[in-house]
Amino acid sequence: HRAHGVASALAPIALGNSAYPLQPLGQQEEGLASPGAEGMVVMRKLPGRYGFSLFVSASVLGLGSAAAAQGSHAHDHAAEAAADAAPVAAKTVRWSDPAAWPDGKVPAAGEAVTIARNMDVVLDVDPPALRSLTVDGKLRFANDRDVNLETEWIYLRGGDLQIGSEDQPYTRQATITLTDKVPGEDVNTMGDRGIMLMRGTLSLHGDREHTWSKLARTAEAGSTSIEVLDASGWRKGDEIVLASTDFDPRQAERRTIAAISGNTLTLDKPLDYMHFGQITFGVDERGEVGLLTRNIRIEASDDAETSYFGGHIMAMAGSKVFVSGVELNRMGQHLTLARYPMHWHLLGDGAGQYIQNSSIHDTYSRCVTVHGTDNVLVENNVTFNTVGHCFFLEDGIETGNRFVRNLGIQTKCHPTMPCEPTHLGPAGLSSSTPGRGAAGQKSDQILIASDNTASTFWITNPDNSYIDNVAAGSDQVGFWLSIPQHPNGAFLGTEIAANTWPRRTPLREFRGNVAHSNFDGFLIDRHIDQDNTFGLASIPLL
């Protein structure tokens, strides 16, 4: 919220109380494909050979008797057509049952597993690390034990991955670890090291709903306990993060709850900084405390901490995403387009889909990206220590999406490097003044030009709702309404873009939002161009 570097560090900016209009201003892996009863196939890797695109033919999907490996994800039309075929009756089997698998053996380490359309598999064991997992049918996690799944990637090719449900949230511990032992793969244009959906359904429901609170009183530096307004549902051993209440957003602090009594949390180690917790002159300046722990965890293996090449979730055409109470850790792929922790990609109407009650932390490219998709719900999520624009409306074509009560803490421009921002200043744009020139927009260490002036909420079309969100400590911007004249990116030059005028569109809803401990709490426009560069100020909003 530090508007141009001069505003008070503690006083939040309440961003709007009502809607207002913007006036017209590789190589294929060679393996043995073993068909089994119920149409399931396991690709068994031959020693010393590594592949890029692993597929099974339509015949393996219950449409014939032969099993084969197809050469390309992008061109496996038979398998794609099979996934589109009419539903078939599914037989429920348990992963641990040898009779459910080809040659009477459960998958071994390094195997590429495909679950066919007529299979409903309950994962009731911790399998050895897999080469890959393609789901044309259904895979469900057993809810009577903790489950760990390790694989290079998961491809939901018309299939379902389910952990818990909206009516019956998962109550055990589930972890999906995405590895990168075979780099450079491209699963049907969606890259690798991810959970990738093409007409698939991702349904993940953990048991945490209370995701963040505020301090009930100031926590001094050196304190070993804090009091929050509401710690209901939080547990000993949970990881939390205290937002900065200073000018410096890097005063956010991660701690583990060592003990809990009512709303008083004992911490595993003393605080390094003071965190303000008072209402002053009617302004609520109490620092936020976010819960990072969830009982469903999706993460890249720890090599991502040095490569910055994390996991990603990408939902493409015809897919459905219902995610609640999930922890995303070491996700996003730095300097790689379209590889984000959570990414709706060109779905069109996403009504009914959501990510809520989740945490996204220690990531390498964005938080939640909504691209060419309308009417999804992003609610009650906590983000911490993330890179680039965090809650990201990509091209300016997206409408009807709702961002409600999300808390974003410590948004950075790079994993380790400082930002090279383009700031407003009394001398205007001066390339000789550090932080005042536009050189940072040309850096090869950012994904798009504006990521060197990263924002927690990047808003490119006013026809979306932002309600009760908090931008608590971005290295640069809290909320940025960066509004193109016409949608760009994937829609640049299209007829729909030519007929869409974000700058002439009323703001649907923007109320109850707060920004503090940012360099700039709120920016509007700056004249974003077709290549995502931007200027000192706006041209008239026409």
N, C-alpha and C positions, 0 to 999 in steps of 0.2 A: 504494500500500500504506500510505499515511500514515494509519493508522486514527485517525479523528477528529482528524487534524492533529498527532499526537504521536509517531508511530512513527519509527524510524530511516529515513533516506532511502535507504540502500543495501541493507539487509537485505531480500531478497525474502520473500514469503509463499508457502510451498509449500501449495497449496490442496488438501489431501486426498490420501490414498494408497489409498483403497479406497471402494467404493460403500457408502453408508449410507442407511437409510430415513429419510425425514421422517415422524416419528411422527404419529399422528392429532392432532396438535396442531390553319358558315360558308358559307361560300359554296362551292359546287362549282366546281372549275376546269373551264372550257370549253375543250376541246382536240380534236385530231384523233386518233382511235384508228385505227391502221393495222394491220390483221391481216397476218400474214406466214406464210410457210411454216413448218411445224413448230409452229404455234399460238402463236407469241410475239407480243406486242403492245407497242408503244411509244406512250405518251400524249405527244403533241407539244403543248407549251404555246403558246397563242395570246398574242401580245404584250399586255402590260399587264393581264393577268388573273391573279388568284391564287386558289387554291382550298384546300379543306380536306379533302375526302374523295375520293380517286381510286381507282376500281375498274374492273375490266373484267368483262364479263358472261361467263356460262358458255359462250356461243357462241365466245368467243375462246379458251377453254381446250380447244380441240379437240373441242367438242361441237356446233359449227355454223360458219357462214361469216361471220356479222356480228360486228363489233366495236363496243363502245359503252362509254361511261363511266357507271358507276353513281353514284348521288347520295350514298350513305352507306356508310361502313364497317360501321356497326352493323347495317344492315338489308339488306346485299347477300346475301340468302339464296341466290341462284342460284350466286354465286361460292363461298360457303361450302360448299354442297352439292357443287359440282364438286371442291373440294379434298378432300372426304370420299369421293369415288368410288373405285372399284377402281383399283389401280395400272395404269399404262400403260407400255409399252416406251418408254424414253427414248433419244433420239438425242443423242450427244455432239457439241457444236460449240464453237468458240472464239469468245470475245467479239469478237475483232478481225476475224473473217471477215464481210464485208458480206453474203454469201449467207445467213447465219444470221438476218438481221433483215428486218423488213418494209421494203419499197421498196428493198432492197439497200443500206441505209446503217446503219452502226453508230450507237448512240445518241449524240446530240449534247448539249451542255451544256443543262441545264434540263429534260431530258425525264424523264418518269415511266415507268420500265421495269417490265414484268411478264414473268417467266420462267414459262412455262406448264408444266403437269404432265408433258408429254412431252419436256421439254427438260433436258439436262444440260450446263450452260454452264461452260466453263473460262475464268476471268478471266485473260487473258494480257497485258493492257495496263493502263495507268492511264487510266480513262475520265475525261472532263471531269465537273465537278460535276453530279450528277443532282438532279432534283426529288424522286424517291423510287425505291424498289426493292421490288417485291413478288415473292416467290418462292413459286410453287406447285410448281415442279419442284426442280431442284438447281442451286446455284451453288458452284463450287469455285475456289479460288485456285491458279494455276499455281505449281509449286514449283521452277521453273527461272529465276526472276527475282523481284526485289522488286516488290510490287504495292501501289498506293495507291488507295483507293476513297473518294470523298466524296459524301455524299448527306444529304438531310434525315432520312430514316428508312429502315429495312429492316423489312419485314413478312414473316415466314415463315408463310404461310397454308397450312399442311400441307406446306410445302416444306423443303428442307435448305440450310443454309449450312455449308460445310466448308472449313477451312483446316488441312491436315495431317490425320493420323489417329493413333490410339493406337499403332498398329504402326509408322507412318512419320511422326514429327513433322515439322512444317514447319521448314525450315532457312534460308529467306530472310527478308526483312523484309516484313511485311504491316502496313498501317495502314488502319483504317477511321475516317474523320472524320465525325462527325454534326453537321450545320449547323442553323441555326435562322433561315433567311431568310424562311420563311413561318410566323410564330408562330401559336399557338393551335389547332393541328390536334388531332384526336382519332381515332386509328386504331383502330377497333373497341374503343372504351373504354379503350385503352391509352396515350392521349396521343400525343406525338410525340417527335422527337429521340431515337429509341431503336432498338434491335433488339428487335422484338416478335414473340412466338411464339404462334400459335394452332394447336395440333396440329403444330407445326413441330419441326425438329431443328436444334440449334446444336452443331456439333462443331468445336472449335477446339483444336489441339494444337501448342504451340510446343516449342522444343527446350531449355528450361531446367527443371531439376528441383531443383537445389540452391539453395534460396531464402534461407536465413539461417544465420548462424553466431554465435559469441561471440568476444569479444576474448581473445587469448592472454595479454595483459599490459595493464596500465594505459596508456592513451593520454593524455598530458598536454596541457593547453591549449597551443596553439602548435605541436603536432606536425604534421608534414607526411606522416607515414606511420603505419600501424597494422599490427599482426599479429593475424590471426584464427586460430581453430582449424582452419578448413577453407575454403579459397577455390577449391576445385576447380570448374572450369567457369566461373568468373568471368573477365571479360575487360577489357582496357584500353578505356576509354570507357564502361563500365557506371556507372550511377548507384546509389549505396548510401545508406543512412541508418543513423546510429549512434543507438541509443536513449539517452535521458537515464539517468544513474545518480545523479541528484540528487533533492531534493525537487521541484524545478521540472521538470515534464514538457516544458516548452518548450526545454530544453537538448538536445533531439534535433537532430542536424545532418545535413544532406544534403551529400554530396560526390560527385565523379566520380573514378573510378580513372584516374590519369594513367599509371601503370605498375604491373606486377605481377610479383613474383618469388616463386614458391612460395606461401606464405601471407602474405607481406608486401605490403601495398597502399600505393603512393604516391598521395597525394591531390592534387587540383588546387589546393587552398588549405589553409592551416593550420586546425586546429581552434580554435574559440572557447572550448570548455569541456573540462574533464577528463572522461574516461570511464573508470570503474573497471573493472579487469580481473583481479581476484584471487578466490581462494577463501579465506574467512576463517572460522576455527573450524569448518570442515566445511561452511560455507554457501557455495554457488556464487553469488557476486555479480558475475560477469563480465558486462559489458554486451553486449547483442545488436547484431548488425550485419545489416541486411536488404538484400537485392538488389531494386531497383526496376525494373531494365531487363528487358524481355522482347522477343522478336523478333516477336510478334504484339501489336499495340497498337490498342486501341479507345478513342477519345477524342472529346470535343466540341471544336469549333473554339474558338479562344482568346477569343472574346467571352464565353464562360462564366465567365472569370476575374473579370468584373465583374458579370454578371447572376446568377451562382450557379445558372444553369439549365443543368445539364450533360446528358449523355446518360444512357441507362438501358437495361438488359436486363431484359425481363419475359417470363417463361414462364408461359402460362396452360394451361388444361385440355388434356390430351392431348399436351403438348409434352415434349421431351426435351433435356436440357442436359448436354453433356460438354465441360468446359472445363479445359484444363491449359496452364500456361506462357504465360498471357496477361497483358498489362498494361492496366489500366483507369485512365484518367486524365481528370480533369475530368468525372466522372460523378456522377449523382444530381442531383435537382432540388429545391433548397431550398424548404422549406415546402409541398411538394406530396406528398400521400399517394401511395404505391404507385409512386414513380418513383425507384428505387434502382440503384446500380451493378450488382448482381446480385440478382434477385428471382424466387424460385419463388412463384407466386401460386395458391393453392387447387388444387394438382395432385392432392392425395390421396397415393397411394403413389408416391414418386419413387425407389424402389430402383434402384440402378445408376447414378444420375445424380450428377454431382460438379462442384465447382470446386476445383482443386488447383494447387499450384506457381505461383500467380499473384500479381500485385501489384495493389493498389488504393490509389491515392494522389491527394492533392489533389482530394478529392471534396466534395460539398455536401449529401449526405443519406445516411447509413449506408454500409455496406460490402457485407455479404451478408445478405439478408433471406429467411428461410424462413417462409412463411405458409401455413397450412392444408396443409402438405406434410410427409410422413414419409419417413424412411429415406434422405435424401441424405447425401453425404459432402462436408465442407468441410475440406480438409486442406492443410497446408504452404503457406499463403498469408501474405503480408506486407501490412499496411496501414499507411499513414502520412498524417497531416494530413487527417483525416476529420471529418465533422460528425454529431453525434447518436449514439445507440447504434449500435455498429459491426456486430458479429455479432449478429443480431437474430432471436429467435424471437418471432413477432408476437402471437398471440392466446392461447397456452396450450393449444392443441389439438394441437400438433405433437409427435410422438414418434418415437423410433428414429433420429433424426439424429445424425451423428457429427462433432464438431468436434475435429480432431486436429492438434497441432503448428502452430497458427496464431500469428503474431506481430503484435500490434497496437501501434503506436507513435503517440503524439500524437493522442488522441481529444479532439475539442473539442465544445462546445455550439453554437457558431455559427461561421460563416466568419470573422468579424472581431470580434464582440462578446464580452465576457467572459461566463462562466456566471453565472446567478443561481440558485444551488442551494438546495435544502432540506436542511440538514444537521442531524445530531444535535448537541445542545449541552447544557451543564449547566443552562441556563435553559429548556430545552425549546424549543418553537416560539414565538419572539417576533418579531412583525412589525416591531418597532423595531430589531432587531439585524441588521445586514447579514449576509446569508448564513444566517440562522437562521430566517427566515420562509418561508412557502409562496407568497409573491407570484410567485416565478419560475415556478410551475406554471401561472399564468394569463397568462403572457406571450404576445403575438401574434408573437413571433420564434422560436417553437419548433413542432415538428410535433405532439408529444404532451407531456403535462405533465411527464413524467420526463426529457425531453431537456435540460432545464436542469440536470440532475444526470447528465449523460451517462456511459454505461458502455461499455467496450470489448466486453464479453460480457454481453448481456441475455438472461436465461434465465427463461422463464415456465412451463416444464413440466419437472419433474425427470426424466422418462422419456426422456432423451437423454444422449449420452456426450460428455464434455469431458476430453480427455487431452493432457497435455504442451503446453498452450497458454501463451502469455505475454502478459499485459497490461502493457506497458512504457510507461507514461506517459500516462494519461488525465487530463484536467483535473479529473475528478471520481472516477469509480469504475472499478475494474478488472473484477471479476466481480460481477454483481448477480443473485441469485436472487430475482426479483420475481414471486411466485407468486399468481395469482388463485384465488379460491375455485372459480370455474367459468371456462371459456374465455370471452373477451369479443370485442370487435371484430365481425368478420363473423359470429361464432358466437353472439353474445349473444342469449339468449332461445330458442335452438334446443334441440330434444330431446337432441341429442348433447352439447351443452354442459351441460345439466342433469344428464346421467349421467356427466360427466367431472369428477373431483375432483383437480386438480393438487396441492392441499395434502395430500392423503392418499396421494400416489403416491410410491413409493420412488425414490430417486435411482439411475438406471441405472448410471452410471459417472462418477466425478469424481476424477481422480488426476493427479499430476505437473504440475499447473498452478501458475504462478508469477505474482505481481503485484508490481511495484515502481514507484516514482516516480509513484504516483497519490495523490489526496487520501484516498480509501478504497480499500484493496485488495480487500476482499470485503464485500459486504452480503447479508443474507438477509431477504427479505420487505419490511418497511415497509408492509404492508397495501395493496397495489395495489387500487384500486377499479375499478368498471366503466368509468369515464371516464378511467382511467389516472392519476388523482391518487393521491397516497400520503401517509402520515402520518409522525409522529415515530418510531413504532415499530410493531411488529406486534400485532395481536390474536392470541390463541392460534391455532396452526395447526390449524384444524378444517375 
